[in-house]
Amino acid sequence: MKRLLFAVLAVWALATAQPGYSAELPTTKLTIGKHTLTAELAVSYEEQRTGLMNRFSLKPDHGMLFIYAQPQPLAFYMRNTFVALSIAFIGADGRIVDIQDMQPQTEDTHWSRVPAQFALEMKKGWFAERGIVAGDTVKGLPAASAKR
């Protein structure tokens, strides 16, 4: 019975995988205060649309940075996302403007409270556990011209 359940889950995971998903996205190192993290870069439309969908874990201090050409209202949801996440919306100046927690496999929309140019997704609680709050600055952000 366990084998059958595993086989069904494996087939389902493959069937719901988003086209364009790449486990080999470029990464960058970011620093917030004294904390350093590694972020995969979601730059293209397909990379941003897929985000962290269909993943079951994140390495410690790893996340995904979404890069937009200019500040704008940003909205995220957790369809096909199995890891609970916290998202920091970041302005063009590198300041965190808002941090929100997101529950896995929901379609609740999480809007940035003000226009933002970047969004950083980390495992839920990552920011709070380190005392990172709105107003803190993220260093090492790539230029918005990094669009692919």
C-alpha positions in Angstrom: 0.0 0.0 0.0 2.9 2.4 0.8 4.4 1.7 -2.6 1.2 2.5 -4.3 0.8 5.7 -2.4 4.4 6.7 -3.2 3.9 5.9 -6.9 0.7 7.9 -7.0 2.4 10.9 -5.3 5.4 10.7 -7.7 3.2 10.6 -10.8 1.1 13.5 -9.4 4.3 15.6 -8.7 5.5 15.0 -12.2 2.1 15.8 -13.7 1.8 19.1 -11.9 5.3 20.3 -12.4 5.4 23.6 -14.1 7.2 23.9 -17.5 10.3 26.0 -17.4 11.2 24.9 -13.9 15.0 24.8 -13.5 16.8 23.6 -10.4 19.9 25.4 -11.8 18.9 29.0 -11.5 21.8 31.5 -10.9 22.3 32.5 -7.3 23.6 35.5 -5.4 24.7 36.2 -1.9 22.6 38.8 0.0 23.3 40.3 3.4 20.7 41.7 5.8 22.4 43.1 8.9 24.8 40.4 10.0 22.9 37.6 8.3 24.0 36.2 4.9 21.8 34.1 2.6 22.0 32.5 -0.8 19.1 33.4 -3.2 18.2 31.9 -6.5 17.3 34.6 -9.0 13.9 34.5 -10.6 14.2 37.0 -13.4 12.3 35.8 -16.4 8.5 35.6 -16.5 8.7 31.7 -16.4 11.1 31.7 -13.5 8.8 34.1 -11.6 5.7 32.2 -12.5 7.2 29.0 -11.2 9.0 30.4 -8.2 9.4 27.7 -5.5 6.5 25.6 -6.7 6.9 21.8 -6.5 9.7 21.9 -3.9 9.5 20.1 -0.6 12.3 21.7 1.2 14.8 24.6 1.2 18.5 24.4 2.2 19.2 26.4 5.4 19.7 30.1 4.6 18.5 29.6 1.0 15.6 31.3 -0.8 14.5 32.9 -4.0 14.8 36.6 -5.1 12.3 37.9 -7.6 13.6 40.8 -9.6 11.3 43.3 -11.4 12.3 46.1 -13.8 10.7 48.8 -11.6 8.8 49.2 -8.4 5.2 48.1 -8.7 2.5 46.4 -6.5 3.5 42.8 -6.2 1.3 39.8 -5.5 2.2 36.3 -4.6 0.3 33.1 -3.8 1.3 29.5 -2.8 -0.3 27.3 -5.5 1.7 24.0 -5.7 4.1 25.3 -3.1 4.7 22.8 -0.3 7.1 24.8 1.9 5.7 27.4 4.2 7.4 30.7 3.3 7.9 34.2 4.5 8.2 36.9 1.9 10.0 40.2 2.2 9.0 42.9 -0.3 11.9 45.2 -1.0 12.0 48.7 -2.5 14.4 49.9 -5.2 16.6 51.3 -2.4 17.1 47.9 -0.9 14.9 48.6 2.2 12.4 45.9 3.2 8.9 47.5 3.0 6.9 44.6 4.3 7.3 40.9 5.5 4.4 38.4 5.3 4.1 34.7 6.2 2.4 32.5 3.6 0.9 29.1 4.1 1.6 26.2 1.7 -0.8 25.2 -1.0 -3.1 28.2 -0.7 -4.2 30.7 -3.3 -4.5 33.5 -0.8 -3.0 36.6 -2.5 -0.2 38.4 -0.6 0.1 41.9 -1.9 3.0 44.2 -1.1 1.8 47.1 1.1 3.5 49.6 -1.2 5.2 49.2 -4.6 8.3 47.0 -4.5 11.0 46.1 -6.9 12.2 42.8 -5.3 10.6 40.0 -3.3 12.6 37.6 -1.3 11.1 34.3 -0.3 12.6 32.3 2.6 11.5 29.4 4.8 8.7 30.6 7.1 10.0 32.4 10.2 13.5 33.0 8.7 13.2 36.8 9.0 11.5 36.8 12.4 14.1 34.3 13.9 16.9 36.7 13.0 15.1 39.9 14.1 14.8 41.2 10.5 12.0 43.7 10.1 10.5 46.2 7.7 13.0 49.1 7.4 16.1 46.8 7.4 18.3 47.0 4.3 19.2 44.1 1.9 22.7 44.4 0.5 23.9 42.8 -2.7 20.8 43.1 -4.7 21.4 42.7 -8.5 20.5 45.6 -10.8 17.0 45.4 -12.2 18.7 45.3 -15.7 19.7 41.7 -14.9 16.4 40.7 -16.6 16.9 37.8 -19.0 
